[in-house]
Amino acid sequence: AFAEGAGNDQAELYYRASLRVFPASASANFDYGTWLASRGRGAESARYLEYAIQSGFNSSVCYEFLGGAQGGAGNLVAAEQTFAKAVVVYPRSVFLLVRHAEALKRLGRIEDAQVEFSRALMIDPRAARGWQQLIINDIDAAYLASANDNEVASPGDLIPQAAMFSVLHENEILNPNLANSGWRKRMRSIDFGKSH
């Protein structure tokens, strides 16, 4: 709790102290792992996130954070393996099926990717296309695609929503130019302290 309200240097000290006192804490491992990932330290974060998943923090979003950290760090094989495990645990998760399909595609396994994406299409074709747009083309293109085609879900309609922000973060790590354009630029320019 102290780490969440602290500045960067102090937060890391709190996370490390917490893990020294109670290294088996799935919660502390997950929180520290997501904190590291949010600072572009995906390779470091992966071991904490993996431990958290093995210790019971294993929702679909937890798998996303781990796979996103691995992919953002350039470990595409580990990311694909994470999503392969996730779709075994959550075989009806449209999000994870699409995420796995894209991880397979990044490895050049196009036929396997098509099979996985077709599984997502059979469950919810609109959501599958929406997730695919968001993962591949990012949020501005995904909004545009959904506005032009009612067979593509809008990013705001995708669930789980927490996964959307992890995907956006990974996209920004892979393409830093996204940080100061489109939706992100508009969101960063909003002054939330002013009343409108």
Stockholm file with secondary structure:
# STOCKHOLM 1.0

chainA/1-196         AFAEGAGNDQAELYYRASLRVFPASASANFDYGTWLASRGRGAESARYLEYAIQSGFNSSVCYEFLGGAQGGAGNLVAAEQTFAKAVVVYPRSVFLLVRHAEALKRLGRIEDAQVEFSRALMIDPRAARGWQQLIINDIDAAYLASANDNEVASPGDLIPQAAMFSVLHENEILNPNLANSGWRKRMRSIDFGKSH
#=GR chainA/1-196 SS CTGGGSCHHHHHHHHHHHHHHCTTCHHHHHHHHHHHHHTTCHHHHHHHHHHHHHTTCCSHHHHHHHHHHHHHTTCHHHHHHHHHHHHHHCTTCHHHHHHHHHHHHHTTCHHHHHHHHHHHHHHCHHHHHHHHHHHHHHHHHHHHHHHHCTTSCCGGGCSSHHHHHHHHHHHHHHCGGGGGSHHHHHHHHCCTTSCC
#=GC SS_cons         CTGGGSCHHHHHHHHHHHHHHCTTCHHHHHHHHHHHHHTTCHHHHHHHHHHHHHTTCCSHHHHHHHHHHHHHTTCHHHHHHHHHHHHHHCTTCHHHHHHHHHHHHHTTCHHHHHHHHHHHHHHCHHHHHHHHHHHHHHHHHHHHHHHHCTTSCCGGGCSSHHHHHHHHHHHHHHCGGGGGSHHHHHHHHCCTTSCC
//
